[in-house]
């Protein structure tokens, strides 16, 4: 019988095949279950907007696995952002200005992007092995309640994606969305969601 780590790696590779083809996956992030795709693929991002029935004016969060991936997504990471990434134990999404190498439809109206570096979880394994940033948005129809566990996800969402990651250990986990802050280039912080 496969260990949890072996199962994670196997599921990561299955998901990566879908991501490479421009597909949309349903996967456990470091917070809640999310819809994901290659954050560089405009058509894949559009599929997520369609599944969520969401306005294209709304931005989406990006997940990265490490410093190198973050540096490939933004022109400048303020020192304060690096400090927060290093010291925080709970999931923290940081909004940056000056994004690069990301689908335009992921960005906010002001051209900024919310990015979270995921640590010690399936999403880290997946993002590290895919070696590209991943979209991570709540697995719900726009304006519907955000599902905090796998069991709360609408069957319509499940049937609309190209792959549902199968990790039994994640199915009954309940979580909450990440905190969100904005850090400008001079290091000033604005709390968006606690």
C-alpha atoms as a printed R data frame, in Angstrom:
    type eleno elety resid chain resno       x      y       z
1   ATOM     1    CA   UNK     A     1   0.000  0.000   0.000
2   ATOM     2    CA   UNK     A     2   1.298  3.459  -0.946
3   ATOM     3    CA   UNK     A     3   2.364  5.896   1.755
4   ATOM     4    CA   UNK     A     4   0.684  9.304   1.972
5   ATOM     5    CA   UNK     A     5   3.753 10.940   0.381
6   ATOM     6    CA   UNK     A     6   3.804  8.420  -2.499
7   ATOM     7    CA   UNK     A     7   0.101  9.011  -3.082
8   ATOM     8    CA   UNK     A     8   0.669 12.788  -3.120
9   ATOM     9    CA   UNK     A     9   3.418 12.428  -5.738
10  ATOM    10    CA   UNK     A    10   1.278 10.106  -7.872
11  ATOM    11    CA   UNK     A    11  -1.678 12.523  -7.721
12  ATOM    12    CA   UNK     A    12   0.607 15.486  -8.477
13  ATOM    13    CA   UNK     A    13   1.767 13.840 -11.708
14  ATOM    14    CA   UNK     A    14  -1.814 13.001 -12.734
15  ATOM    15    CA   UNK     A    15  -2.828 16.618 -12.123
16  ATOM    16    CA   UNK     A    16   0.222 17.945 -13.999
17  ATOM    17    CA   UNK     A    17  -0.792 16.017 -17.141
18  ATOM    18    CA   UNK     A    18  -4.152 17.832 -17.051
19  ATOM    19    CA   UNK     A    19  -2.529 21.209 -16.326
20  ATOM    20    CA   UNK     A    20  -0.125 20.812 -19.264
21  ATOM    21    CA   UNK     A    21  -3.109 20.252 -21.564
22  ATOM    22    CA   UNK     A    22  -4.747 23.490 -20.371
23  ATOM    23    CA   UNK     A    23  -7.206 21.697 -18.093
24  ATOM    24    CA   UNK     A    24  -8.767 22.713 -14.791
25  ATOM    25    CA   UNK     A    25  -8.283 20.684 -11.621
26  ATOM    26    CA   UNK     A    26 -10.028 20.584  -8.251
27  ATOM    27    CA   UNK     A    27  -7.320 20.248  -5.600
28  ATOM    28    CA   UNK     A    28  -6.565 20.777  -1.912
29  ATOM    29    CA   UNK     A    29  -4.527 23.912  -1.319
30  ATOM    30    CA   UNK     A    30  -2.874 24.897   1.949
31  ATOM    31    CA   UNK     A    31  -6.257 26.362   2.903
32  ATOM    32    CA   UNK     A    32  -9.507 25.248   1.247
33  ATOM    33    CA   UNK     A    33 -10.086 23.081  -1.820
34  ATOM    34    CA   UNK     A    34  -9.649 25.176  -4.944
35  ATOM    35    CA   UNK     A    35 -10.006 25.285  -8.683
36  ATOM    36    CA   UNK     A    36  -6.631 25.426 -10.350
37  ATOM    37    CA   UNK     A    37  -4.944 25.787 -13.707
38  ATOM    38    CA   UNK     A    38  -1.689 26.964 -15.242
39  ATOM    39    CA   UNK     A    39  -1.527 30.653 -14.280
40  ATOM    40    CA   UNK     A    40   0.230 31.398 -17.583
41  ATOM    41    CA   UNK     A    41  -2.537 29.907 -19.750
42  ATOM    42    CA   UNK     A    42  -5.248 32.453 -20.683
43  ATOM    43    CA   UNK     A    43  -7.614 29.785 -22.074
44  ATOM    44    CA   UNK     A    44  -7.344 27.684 -18.913
45  ATOM    45    CA   UNK     A    45  -8.008 30.752 -16.742
46  ATOM    46    CA   UNK     A    46 -11.069 31.502 -18.892
47  ATOM    47    CA   UNK     A    47 -12.353 27.967 -18.204
48  ATOM    48    CA   UNK     A    48 -12.233 28.726 -14.475
49  ATOM    49    CA   UNK     A    49 -14.179 31.969 -14.975
50  ATOM    50    CA   UNK     A    50 -16.760 29.967 -16.933
51  ATOM    51    CA   UNK     A    51 -17.026 27.216 -14.288
52  ATOM    52    CA   UNK     A    52 -17.438 29.782 -11.497
53  ATOM    53    CA   UNK     A    53 -19.764 31.960 -13.629
54  ATOM    54    CA   UNK     A    54 -17.588 34.781 -12.399
55  ATOM    55    CA   UNK     A    55 -17.023 38.284 -13.724
56  ATOM    56    CA   UNK     A    56 -13.701 38.605 -15.492
57  ATOM    57    CA   UNK     A    57 -13.127 41.858 -13.598
58  ATOM    58    CA   UNK     A    58 -12.353 39.820 -10.450
59  ATOM    59    CA   UNK     A    59  -8.769 38.707  -9.902
60  ATOM    60    CA   UNK     A    60  -7.580 35.281  -8.767
61  ATOM    61    CA   UNK     A    61  -4.862 34.157  -6.365
62  ATOM    62    CA   UNK     A    62  -1.697 32.453  -7.596
63  ATOM    63    CA   UNK     A    63   0.251 29.774  -5.720
64  ATOM    64    CA   UNK     A    64   4.014 29.338  -5.952
65  ATOM    65    CA   UNK     A    65   6.248 26.765  -4.249
66  ATOM    66    CA   UNK     A    66   9.456 28.696  -3.636
67  ATOM    67    CA   UNK     A    67  11.432 31.938  -3.940
68  ATOM    68    CA   UNK     A    68  12.486 31.260  -7.543
69  ATOM    69    CA   UNK     A    69   8.873 30.838  -8.690
70  ATOM    70    CA   UNK     A    70   7.851 34.031  -6.892
71  ATOM    71    CA   UNK     A    71  10.690 35.964  -8.552
72  ATOM    72    CA   UNK     A    72   9.473 34.737 -11.962
73  ATOM    73    CA   UNK     A    73   5.990 36.159 -11.238
74  ATOM    74    CA   UNK     A    74   6.777 39.702 -10.066
75  ATOM    75    CA   UNK     A    75   9.346 42.327 -11.020
76  ATOM    76    CA   UNK     A    76  10.106 43.296  -7.418
77  ATOM    77    CA   UNK     A    77   9.459 41.581  -4.080
78  ATOM    78    CA   UNK     A    78   9.722 44.098  -1.206
79  ATOM    79    CA   UNK     A    79  12.011 43.082   1.676
80  ATOM    80    CA   UNK     A    80   8.999 43.241   4.026
81  ATOM    81    CA   UNK     A    81   7.225 40.607   1.901
82  ATOM    82    CA   UNK     A    82  10.238 38.263   2.147
83  ATOM    83    CA   UNK     A    83  10.277 38.762   5.927
84  ATOM    84    CA   UNK     A    84   6.564 37.949   6.222
85  ATOM    85    CA   UNK     A    85   6.917 34.839   4.038
86  ATOM    86    CA   UNK     A    86   9.774 33.626   6.253
87  ATOM    87    CA   UNK     A    87   8.085 34.162   9.618
88  ATOM    88    CA   UNK     A    88   4.426 33.336   8.995
89  ATOM    89    CA   UNK     A    89   3.156 29.895   9.970
90  ATOM    90    CA   UNK     A    90  -0.355 30.372   8.603
91  ATOM    91    CA   UNK     A    91  -1.300 30.799   4.928
92  ATOM    92    CA   UNK     A    92  -0.703 34.388   3.789
93  ATOM    93    CA   UNK     A    93  -1.540 35.821   0.372
94  ATOM    94    CA   UNK     A    94   0.450 38.938  -0.504
95  ATOM    95    CA   UNK     A    95  -0.681 41.360  -3.204
96  ATOM    96    CA   UNK     A    96   2.171 42.622  -5.364
97  ATOM    97    CA   UNK     A    97   2.392 45.275  -8.045
98  ATOM    98    CA   UNK     A    98   4.402 44.666 -11.204
99  ATOM    99    CA   UNK     A    99   3.430 41.088 -12.107
100 ATOM   100    CA   UNK     A   100   5.084 39.280 -15.021
101 ATOM   101    CA   UNK     A   101   4.711 35.930 -16.804
102 ATOM   102    CA   UNK     A   102   1.094 35.560 -15.649
103 ATOM   103    CA   UNK     A   103  -2.127 35.480 -17.670
104 ATOM   104    CA   UNK     A   104  -3.595 39.004 -17.826
105 ATOM   105    CA   UNK     A   105  -7.054 37.758 -16.826
106 ATOM   106    CA   UNK     A   106  -5.708 36.688 -13.405
107 ATOM   107    CA   UNK     A   107  -4.677 40.250 -12.500
108 ATOM   108    CA   UNK     A   108  -6.721 42.772 -10.532
109 ATOM   109    CA   UNK     A   109  -8.062 45.916 -12.242
110 ATOM   110    CA   UNK     A   110  -5.065 47.900 -10.944
111 ATOM   111    CA   UNK     A   111  -2.608 45.408 -12.464
112 ATOM   112    CA   UNK     A   112  -1.659 43.803  -9.138
113 ATOM   113    CA   UNK     A   113  -1.633 40.083  -8.322
114 ATOM   114    CA   UNK     A   114  -2.204 38.092  -5.126
115 ATOM   115    CA   UNK     A   115   0.417 35.368  -4.621
116 ATOM   116    CA   UNK     A   116   0.807 32.829  -1.834
117 ATOM   117    CA   UNK     A   117   3.885 30.699  -1.277
118 ATOM   118    CA   UNK     A   118   2.596 27.298  -0.167
119 ATOM   119    CA   UNK     A   119   4.600 25.218   2.278
120 ATOM   120    CA   UNK     A   120   4.434 21.587   3.454
121 ATOM   121    CA   UNK     A   121   1.234 20.548   1.688
122 ATOM   122    CA   UNK     A   122   0.009 18.861  -1.490
123 ATOM   123    CA   UNK     A   123  -0.200 22.221  -3.289
124 ATOM   124    CA   UNK     A   124   3.515 22.755  -2.619
125 ATOM   125    CA   UNK     A   125   4.333 19.314  -4.040
126 ATOM   126    CA   UNK     A   126   2.186 20.008  -7.097
127 ATOM   127    CA   UNK     A   127   3.466 23.529  -7.770
128 ATOM   128    CA   UNK     A   128   7.088 22.509  -7.233
129 ATOM   129    CA   UNK     A   129   6.820 19.577  -9.671
130 ATOM   130    CA   UNK     A   130   4.806 21.572 -12.243
131 ATOM   131    CA   UNK     A   131   7.410 24.348 -11.882
132 ATOM   132    CA   UNK     A   132   4.889 27.029 -12.812
133 ATOM   133    CA   UNK     A   133   2.503 29.189 -10.806
134 ATOM   134    CA   UNK     A   134  -0.992 27.774 -10.293
135 ATOM   135    CA   UNK     A   135  -4.304 29.572 -10.053
136 ATOM   136    CA   UNK     A   136  -6.067 28.879  -6.750
137 ATOM   137    CA   UNK     A   137  -9.621 30.115  -6.432
138 ATOM   138    CA   UNK     A   138 -12.430 28.864  -4.237
139 ATOM   139    CA   UNK     A   139 -14.370 25.904  -5.635
140 ATOM   140    CA   UNK     A   140 -17.768 27.549  -5.830
141 ATOM   141    CA   UNK     A   141 -20.099 29.331  -8.200
142 ATOM   142    CA   UNK     A   142 -19.482 33.078  -7.896
143 ATOM   143    CA   UNK     A   143 -21.351 34.651  -4.946
144 ATOM   144    CA   UNK     A   144 -22.255 31.211  -3.518
145 ATOM   145    CA   UNK     A   145 -20.928 30.224  -0.083
146 ATOM   146    CA   UNK     A   146 -17.249 29.235  -0.105
147 ATOM   147    CA   UNK     A   147 -16.947 25.494   0.651
148 ATOM   148    CA   UNK     A   148 -14.665 24.977   3.642
149 ATOM   149    CA   UNK     A   149 -14.365 21.207   3.085
150 ATOM   150    CA   UNK     A   150 -14.470 18.802   0.143
151 ATOM   151    CA   UNK     A   151 -17.961 17.602   1.118
152 ATOM   152    CA   UNK     A   152 -19.383 21.116   0.737
153 ATOM   153    CA   UNK     A   153 -18.317 21.467  -2.922
154 ATOM   154    CA   UNK     A   154 -21.228 21.726  -5.373
155 ATOM   155    CA   UNK     A   155 -21.479 18.619  -7.617
156 ATOM   156    CA   UNK     A   156 -21.785 21.011 -10.600
157 ATOM   157    CA   UNK     A   157 -18.270 22.250  -9.873
158 ATOM   158    CA   UNK     A   158 -16.932 18.692  -9.586
159 ATOM   159    CA   UNK     A   159 -18.444 17.630 -12.891
160 ATOM   160    CA   UNK     A   160 -17.143 20.758 -14.681
161 ATOM   161    CA   UNK     A   161 -13.438 20.235 -13.929
162 ATOM   162    CA   UNK     A   162 -11.056 18.000 -15.884
163 ATOM   163    CA   UNK     A   163  -9.605 16.247 -12.837
164 ATOM   164    CA   UNK     A   164 -10.396 15.912  -9.116
165 ATOM   165    CA   UNK     A   165  -7.314 15.179  -7.022
166 ATOM   166    CA   UNK     A   166  -7.895 11.995  -5.030
167 ATOM   167    CA   UNK     A   167  -6.293 12.304  -1.601
168 ATOM   168    CA   UNK     A   168  -8.451 10.594   1.055
169 ATOM   169    CA   UNK     A   169  -6.577 12.353   3.878
170 ATOM   170    CA   UNK     A   170  -7.723 15.729   2.488
171 ATOM   171    CA   UNK     A   171 -11.400 14.852   1.950
172 ATOM   172    CA   UNK     A   172 -12.579 15.498   5.520
173 ATOM   173    CA   UNK     A   173 -10.291 18.394   6.362
174 ATOM   174    CA   UNK     A   174 -12.022 21.694   7.131
175 ATOM   175    CA   UNK     A   175 -10.117 24.914   6.526
176 ATOM   176    CA   UNK     A   176 -10.564 28.616   5.948
177 ATOM   177    CA   UNK     A   177  -9.276 31.038   3.289
178 ATOM   178    CA   UNK     A   178  -5.896 32.710   3.799
179 ATOM   179    CA   UNK     A   179  -5.210 36.121   5.217
180 ATOM   180    CA   UNK     A   180  -4.554 38.709   2.474
181 ATOM   181    CA   UNK     A   181  -2.297 41.734   2.722
182 ATOM   182    CA   UNK     A   182  -0.952 44.256   0.235
183 ATOM   183    CA   UNK     A   183   2.705 45.264   0.439
184 ATOM   184    CA   UNK     A   184   3.863 48.208  -1.652
185 ATOM   185    CA   UNK     A   185   7.394 48.665  -2.933
186 ATOM   186    CA   UNK     A   186   8.425 50.751   0.079
187 ATOM   187    CA   UNK     A   187   7.240 47.987   2.445
188 ATOM   188    CA   UNK     A   188   4.009 49.573   3.686
189 ATOM   189    CA   UNK     A   189   1.377 46.974   4.586
190 ATOM   190    CA   UNK     A   190  -2.393 47.133   4.144
191 ATOM   191    CA   UNK     A   191  -4.528 44.313   5.572
192 ATOM   192    CA   UNK     A   192  -7.195 43.182   3.085
193 ATOM   193    CA   UNK     A   193  -8.531 40.075   4.871
194 ATOM   194    CA   UNK     A   194  -7.551 38.747   8.305
